[in-house]
Amino acid sequence: MKKVIFVLMVGIIGSCTLLDTGIIIDPPNVPSVNICDNVASDADADVMAEKIKALAFKDERMDRAKLVTKGYCFVSSQVVTIMGAFSFPDAELEIAKRLYHQATDKENYDIVIDALVHKSDRDELKAYILEH
């Protein structure tokens, strides 16, 4: 009877190793999933903000922000730091939306919402978060 059960287990489970003390089932081969390539430090966020501020025009700043933040994960306070590199509220809202997907602490994203000046922008970011 044990041999029949063992054969059935091998057929169901896939692979295992038979020892004198029992059976060891091999763990599944699950690929690791990277959420981001790099986790930003506070210093990284400061440098990114300075690189963004170095440009004069809003469109140039947004292009730079997209470039320097690509592949990084951020905590919410770092998103606020990067938002500070923009002079216009609409640009702050845009980067807050973009970086939401790269935030590692989405449960704290309320500090990003609170950093927006206009209530309409705060409401728009809240609605965006609820959709995503």
Backbone bond lengths (Angstrom), bond angles and torsions (degrees), N, CA, C in turn:
res aa  C-N    CA-C-N  psi(-1)  N-CA   C-N-CA  omega(-1)  CA-C   N-CA-C  phi
1 M - - - 1.437 - - 1.541 111.01 -
2 K 1.332 118.27 -40.43 1.448 120.55 179.86 1.515 111.32 -61.46
3 K 1.306 117.95 -38.50 1.459 120.30 -179.90 1.518 111.18 -65.53
4 V 1.283 117.98 -37.07 1.468 121.49 178.58 1.525 110.05 -66.05
5 I 1.324 116.48 -45.18 1.465 120.16 178.50 1.515 109.94 -63.15
6 F 1.308 117.83 -42.66 1.451 121.71 179.02 1.519 110.59 -60.33
7 V 1.300 117.38 -43.88 1.465 121.14 179.78 1.526 109.82 -63.38
8 L 1.305 116.50 -41.14 1.459 119.46 177.88 1.522 110.74 -65.52
9 M 1.325 117.58 -40.38 1.453 120.72 179.39 1.515 110.95 -63.41
10 V 1.311 117.14 -41.74 1.460 120.22 179.24 1.518 109.31 -63.05
11 G 1.314 116.47 -40.71 1.452 119.47 179.94 1.517 112.44 -66.41
12 I 1.320 117.87 -34.43 1.457 121.75 -178.46 1.527 111.06 -83.15
13 I 1.303 117.20 -46.45 1.458 121.86 -172.98 1.521 111.66 -79.01
14 G 1.285 117.75 -39.15 1.456 119.91 179.71 1.501 112.04 116.97
15 S 1.323 117.81 -74.09 1.458 119.37 -179.44 1.521 109.56 -138.50
16 C 1.330 115.01 146.77 1.457 120.84 178.49 1.521 108.76 -157.03
17 T 1.324 115.31 168.04 1.455 121.98 178.92 1.521 107.85 -121.72
18 L 1.333 116.18 129.42 1.454 121.74 -179.95 1.520 109.08 -94.84
19 L 1.343 116.63 120.04 1.457 122.99 176.52 1.524 108.63 -113.75
20 D 1.324 116.09 169.26 1.467 120.11 176.16 1.532 110.77 -64.23
21 T 1.327 116.38 -29.85 1.459 120.06 -176.69 1.530 113.39 -93.34
22 G 1.308 118.47 -6.29 1.464 120.81 179.27 1.509 112.16 154.68
23 I 1.295 115.19 -164.29 1.461 122.51 -178.13 1.525 108.81 -112.96
24 I 1.320 116.55 132.58 1.469 121.79 174.38 1.520 107.29 -106.24
25 I 1.300 115.47 120.58 1.458 120.70 178.28 1.517 108.07 -88.65
26 D 1.311 116.07 127.89 1.460 121.00 -179.59 1.530 109.31 -68.88
27 P 1.337 117.77 139.25 1.461 120.02 179.01 1.532 110.40 -68.20
28 P 1.313 117.11 152.30 1.460 119.12 178.84 1.518 111.10 -66.71
29 N 1.287 115.80 152.90 1.458 121.79 178.27 1.527 107.54 -89.78
30 V 1.331 115.97 91.12 1.454 121.85 -178.26 1.519 107.75 -105.71
31 P 1.330 116.90 124.04 1.469 117.97 179.39 1.526 110.03 -68.04
32 S 1.321 115.86 145.17 1.463 119.25 177.09 1.524 108.59 -77.25
33 V 1.308 115.47 147.31 1.455 121.13 -178.26 1.518 108.11 -113.86
34 N 1.320 116.16 122.13 1.456 120.59 176.57 1.515 108.97 -92.68
35 I 1.315 116.11 123.81 1.453 119.95 176.69 1.526 109.00 -75.70
36 C 1.307 116.48 -36.60 1.457 120.21 177.19 1.527 109.12 -151.57
37 D 1.302 114.42 163.33 1.457 119.51 179.69 1.526 112.21 -79.02
38 N 1.318 116.13 -35.82 1.466 121.09 -175.18 1.519 110.45 -138.52
39 V 1.308 115.98 139.80 1.456 121.27 173.24 1.523 106.64 -96.98
40 A 1.324 116.30 120.99 1.460 120.63 -176.72 1.525 110.86 -73.99
41 S 1.307 115.09 139.42 1.464 120.71 171.17 1.530 107.30 -90.83
42 D 1.321 116.70 169.71 1.465 119.40 176.19 1.526 110.69 -61.13
43 A 1.321 116.32 -37.09 1.467 120.34 177.98 1.532 110.55 -64.09
44 D 1.341 117.06 -40.17 1.466 120.61 176.72 1.526 110.65 -59.99
45 A 1.326 116.61 -45.21 1.467 120.93 -179.89 1.530 110.55 -63.13
46 D 1.317 117.45 -39.05 1.470 120.89 177.65 1.521 110.90 -63.48
47 V 1.324 117.01 -43.97 1.471 121.37 179.47 1.530 110.10 -64.18
48 M 1.337 116.36 -42.89 1.462 119.83 178.05 1.520 110.83 -59.78
49 A 1.328 116.79 -44.78 1.466 121.04 179.53 1.526 110.83 -61.31
50 E 1.315 117.37 -41.29 1.471 120.54 179.19 1.530 111.04 -65.55
51 K 1.330 117.04 -39.27 1.469 120.10 177.39 1.520 111.33 -63.84
52 I 1.312 116.25 -36.77 1.462 120.97 178.78 1.528 109.84 -69.49
53 K 1.339 116.89 -45.84 1.468 121.95 -179.23 1.526 112.65 -62.92
54 A 1.324 117.00 -24.62 1.464 121.24 -176.93 1.522 112.58 -66.04
55 L 1.319 116.96 -15.94 1.456 120.60 -179.39 1.525 110.45 -97.35
56 A 1.336 115.98 148.47 1.462 120.49 -172.39 1.528 114.47 -84.94
57 F 1.328 117.71 -35.97 1.451 120.07 -170.68 1.525 112.50 -102.77
58 K 1.333 114.56 147.35 1.461 121.40 -175.98 1.530 112.05 -56.53
59 D 1.317 117.56 -44.87 1.468 120.72 -179.09 1.525 111.52 -64.93
60 E 1.333 116.04 -39.14 1.461 119.94 177.53 1.531 110.49 -65.00
61 R 1.307 115.69 -40.76 1.467 119.67 179.06 1.526 111.09 -63.45
62 M 1.333 116.59 -41.80 1.467 119.54 179.67 1.522 110.44 -66.03
63 D 1.320 116.96 -42.13 1.470 119.61 177.25 1.522 110.99 -60.52
64 R 1.326 116.37 -42.72 1.467 120.67 178.81 1.529 109.99 -64.56
65 A 1.324 116.51 -41.97 1.468 120.29 -179.80 1.527 110.51 -61.11
66 K 1.307 117.23 -43.64 1.468 120.79 178.54 1.530 110.42 -61.59
67 L 1.306 116.15 -39.45 1.465 120.96 -178.81 1.531 112.42 -69.96
68 V 1.325 117.58 -48.94 1.469 119.83 -173.54 1.524 113.16 -75.89
69 T 1.335 117.40 -21.78 1.467 119.70 -179.21 1.529 112.77 -93.70
70 K 1.305 116.71 -9.35 1.464 120.37 -177.57 1.536 110.14 -61.53
71 G 1.328 115.37 131.80 1.457 120.87 176.97 1.521 114.94 82.91
72 Y 1.322 117.63 2.76 1.463 121.48 179.74 1.530 110.98 -107.66
73 C 1.307 115.77 151.59 1.457 122.83 169.03 1.519 107.26 -108.29
74 F 1.322 115.21 148.78 1.461 121.24 -176.17 1.515 111.19 -132.66
75 V 1.317 115.52 154.19 1.457 120.06 165.13 1.529 105.77 -91.90
76 S 1.309 115.91 160.67 1.468 121.24 -172.97 1.527 113.18 -57.40
77 S 1.316 117.63 -39.05 1.469 119.91 179.94 1.530 111.39 -63.23
78 Q 1.318 117.58 -31.52 1.462 120.74 177.23 1.528 111.06 -71.58
79 V 1.324 116.54 -33.56 1.466 120.11 175.61 1.527 109.30 -62.36
80 V 1.327 116.89 -41.26 1.469 121.21 177.57 1.525 109.82 -61.34
81 T 1.319 117.73 -40.58 1.463 121.74 177.49 1.525 110.67 -59.54
82 I 1.310 116.65 -45.85 1.468 121.11 -178.91 1.527 110.29 -68.24
83 M 1.324 117.23 -37.99 1.465 120.55 176.75 1.533 110.65 -59.35
84 G 1.312 116.73 -33.08 1.460 121.37 -179.55 1.513 114.00 -64.74
85 A 1.319 117.47 -12.02 1.461 121.24 178.79 1.525 112.05 -80.09
86 F 1.320 116.53 -6.63 1.458 120.87 -177.81 1.522 110.35 -105.27
87 S 1.325 115.60 144.01 1.458 121.42 -179.27 1.524 112.50 -93.23
88 F 1.315 117.60 -17.08 1.455 121.39 -173.79 1.529 111.03 -112.16
89 P 1.326 117.49 133.38 1.470 121.17 -179.05 1.532 113.88 -57.47
90 D 1.332 117.50 -35.93 1.468 118.91 -179.60 1.520 111.42 -66.64
91 A 1.318 117.18 -32.95 1.468 120.88 177.32 1.532 109.89 -71.97
92 E 1.323 117.09 -37.31 1.468 120.34 176.32 1.517 110.46 -61.60
93 L 1.328 116.32 -43.10 1.461 120.80 178.06 1.523 110.78 -63.15
94 E 1.313 116.81 -43.48 1.468 120.26 -179.30 1.526 111.85 -61.50
95 I 1.325 117.41 -45.15 1.465 119.09 -179.15 1.524 110.58 -72.03
96 A 1.325 117.91 -31.23 1.471 120.56 176.35 1.523 110.39 -63.53
97 K 1.320 116.84 -39.92 1.469 120.90 177.02 1.524 110.38 -66.45
98 R 1.311 115.92 -46.60 1.462 120.73 -177.22 1.530 111.58 -62.19
99 L 1.308 117.21 -42.36 1.461 120.34 -175.72 1.526 113.08 -81.88
100 Y 1.325 117.69 -10.51 1.462 120.23 176.62 1.523 110.74 -55.90
101 H 1.309 116.43 -38.10 1.462 121.03 -177.85 1.527 112.10 -72.14
102 Q 1.318 117.15 -15.37 1.455 121.85 -179.79 1.531 111.75 -105.51
103 A 1.308 116.45 5.43 1.469 120.57 -178.42 1.523 110.28 -80.88
104 T 1.302 115.66 134.93 1.460 120.80 179.11 1.524 111.93 -91.39
105 D 1.306 116.43 -13.05 1.467 121.06 -179.02 1.528 110.18 -127.23
106 K 1.285 116.26 60.34 1.466 121.43 -177.99 1.523 112.02 -55.43
107 E 1.325 117.28 -26.79 1.459 120.44 178.64 1.533 111.84 -66.04
108 N 1.331 117.69 -16.24 1.467 122.02 178.36 1.523 112.93 -105.48
109 Y 1.314 117.31 10.11 1.465 120.54 -175.01 1.527 112.17 -66.92
110 D 1.319 117.46 -6.95 1.460 120.21 176.31 1.526 111.05 -61.80
111 I 1.334 118.14 -26.63 1.473 118.64 177.56 1.525 110.63 -69.21
112 V 1.323 116.51 -29.07 1.464 120.38 175.81 1.531 108.74 -71.30
113 I 1.315 116.05 -43.50 1.470 120.55 177.72 1.533 109.44 -58.14
114 D 1.324 116.26 -45.95 1.464 120.90 -178.51 1.526 112.88 -65.52
115 A 1.323 117.64 -23.22 1.464 121.01 -179.07 1.529 112.48 -76.33
116 L 1.326 116.78 -15.01 1.459 119.76 177.99 1.525 109.91 -76.47
117 V 1.326 117.21 138.07 1.458 122.63 -174.26 1.525 112.30 -74.61
118 H 1.320 116.50 -45.91 1.462 120.75 -172.93 1.525 112.17 -91.56
119 K 1.327 116.18 137.57 1.454 121.74 178.91 1.522 110.93 -59.42
120 S 1.320 117.14 -38.95 1.466 120.28 179.91 1.528 111.06 -61.98
121 D 1.337 117.40 -36.92 1.469 121.16 176.78 1.523 110.55 -68.58
122 R 1.335 116.69 -41.26 1.466 120.10 177.52 1.527 110.60 -61.49
123 D 1.325 115.64 -43.55 1.466 120.12 178.59 1.530 111.29 -63.72
124 E 1.321 116.25 -40.15 1.463 120.06 179.76 1.530 111.28 -65.86
125 L 1.319 117.48 -41.22 1.465 120.14 178.25 1.531 110.74 -66.29
126 K 1.324 117.26 -40.67 1.474 119.85 176.84 1.518 110.87 -59.99
127 A 1.322 116.78 -44.00 1.466 121.05 179.40 1.532 109.96 -64.26
128 Y 1.316 117.02 -40.11 1.468 121.64 178.60 1.536 110.63 -61.33
129 I 1.310 115.27 -44.90 1.481 120.44 -179.63 1.528 110.22 -62.50
130 L 1.314 116.99 -42.97 1.464 120.29 -179.84 1.540 112.07 -63.94
131 E 1.315 117.13 -30.66 1.465 121.45 178.30 1.521 112.58 -75.86
132 H 1.319 115.67 -25.49 1.461 119.73 -174.87 1.491 108.08 -112.13
